[in-house]
Amino acid sequence: MKGLPLDIGCGWLHSAERNPLIAIARENDFKLVEGRTAWQQQWRDLGFPAADRIAAFDAWKTLTKRLRETPPQSDCAADSLEPNGRWNAFCQSLSGYLNGVDLEGLSAEDFTRYDIAASDSNWRVREGYGKLLASSLPQVPLYLSCPVRRVAITANGVELYTDGGHVKARAAIVTVSTAVLASEVIAFDPQADDHIQAAARLPLGLADKLFFELHGEHGLEAETHLLGNPDDTKTGSYYIRPLGRPLVEGFFGGSGAFSLESGGLLDAFAYGLEQLSSLLGSRIRGHLRPLAASSWRHTDYILGSYSHALPGQAAERQTLARPIEGRIFFAGEGTCETDFSTAHGAWESGRRAAGEFLDLRH
């Protein structure tokens, strides 16, 4: 947008104090933005006064503590909700943002592993997370629009059958999403039934972004935030003027994101406008222009956002990460036991898989 980066996907360097991409950013002179996020704020207390926010976040903290200390036998995170709790809808919306799924579909064990490992240090990079990741790539040949249809182990390594021909190599690292792997659009020889089954038990949740461009004398302050409706599990979370830019970044997760994608782009922007105008007044409509949106569930060869374990299936991340005959290796955020759903988790999983291959060579 007007020369400014727009991260449709990952935008935050989570757990910054141990995020390996921080060092890469510094080595390449990217401008890192440290400090607190605005997520727990509500600009001018509109629609969500301070006392309610404290109570709502306390309910979330109580829920996560219960998941850690007295997890439900079912391993279903929703079973730890307070029956008819005042802030259950708020907790469901937070699960949507964090996990891409409502609590009914979430493994308590899996979420707790992430929650314990994660920190509150969330940084950004002014040039854009996507640009940072692109800059880190080595100078190797990249073939785009060349999907792999089959991966076969041979006497000397592996052979990949692609839409552009065959590729032979000593080994392959499979990094597709769990949804793509579970769809069996890629065939394996020998069969990878355990990995495909594990991927199905680690489905992709859904989180989508919706961007509005701001113009005119709108009066909105930079680095502020509004939650659309704390009583609605499908509500959007709106980051206002991130890094001072003329934008509102809407974020939807779980059932909210599924609802938006099902309704289509026009309905999605209409819903965002309705939530923002209900808080800011109808005049704000004249200062907001729909700009861009993601639709990850409908994006070919991705089919969602980030993985979560179904109740009782947290151990499947280990299964998914297991190599096949020292020739086919697996990486991606879905293979991470603690940093799934993050770019740095995917990054570290790639290094782990490459290390496994190198270890087997010696």
Secondary structure, 3 states (H helix, E strand, C coil): CCCCCCCCCCCCECCHHHCHHHHHHHHCCCCEECCCCCCCCCHHHCCCCHHHHHHHHHHHHHHHHHHHHCCCCCCEHHHHCCCCCCCHHHHHHHHHHHHCCCHHHCEHHHHHHHHHHCCCCCEEECCCHHHHHHHCCCCCCCCCCCCEEEEEECCCCEEEEECCEEEEECCEEECCCHHHHHCCCCEEECCCHHHHHHHHCCCECCEEEEEEEECCCCCCCCCEEEECCCCCCCCCEEEECHHHCCEEEEEEECHHHHHHHHHCHHHHHHHHHHHHHHHHCHHHHHHEEEEEECCHHHCCCCCCCCECCCCCCCCHHHHHCCCECCCEEECCHHHCCCCCCCHHHHHHHHHHHHHHHHHHHC
